[in-house]
Amino acid sequence: MTGMLASVNSVEEALLVLNANVDIIDLKQPALGALGALENELVKIIVDKIQGRRPVSATVGDLPMQPNIVFQAVKDMAATGVDYVKIGFFPGGDWLGTVEKLAELTEIKLIAVLFADTQPDLTFIAALKQAGFNGVMLDTMNKKTGSLTQVMNPGDLAQFVGLAQKHNLLCGLAGSLRRQDIAELKHYQPDYLGFRGALCRDHQRTAQLDELSIIQIKLALNE
């Protein structure tokens, strides 16, 4: 069954989605970019409040693909106690070098985020598995170009999920997802779908979460 990941940026939002029984609580700051990071101290406070009742993931920010920079950010974020650390693979830089460096962090569960609107090389998923990553997620970098289903064709979506499953990686799909995207994306059988904007007031990803919207998305996923 496909689960629900909800992205939050405060203690209050984290407790709201916890009470709504989402499957993964994801910590990020939408105002700071596609994968904007929360301050590590705030992440630690939220982790302490959740008390292990749900898995918690956190992003390390929109960082350049430079091995040492990403390595240190991941190491610092992992020290907050989150269950998963998410790393966005942005265009340019040293992807393979970054992955090889992160392979040293054998005690940390890593989730790679690829961006559908940058036409990523999906064969890179094999390198993620070899480096010890736990999962891979497909997202969108430019939130103004539409949802994931509008920027990636069905064949590529199926290929992404198939490769993740082939390499036994947790598989997530996100990217300005709307309620009407759920039925189509569930067809590919990802492990979870990720939401932010669809859970917010007026569907604005930088606005506050709306409790009714959270419930509606959760119900649509369970249909």
Secondary structure, DSSP 8 states (H G I E B T S, - for coil): --EEEEEE-SHHHHHHHHHTT-SEEEE--GGG-TT----HHHHHHHHHHHTTSS-EEEE--S--S-HHHHHHHHHHHHTTT-SEEEEE--SSS-HHHHHHHHTT-TTS-EEEEEEGGG---GGGHHHHHHTT--EEEEE-S-TTS--HHHHS-HHHHHHHHHHHHHTT-EEEE-SS--GGGHHHHHTT--SEEEESGGGBGGG-TTS-B-HHHHHHHHHHHH-
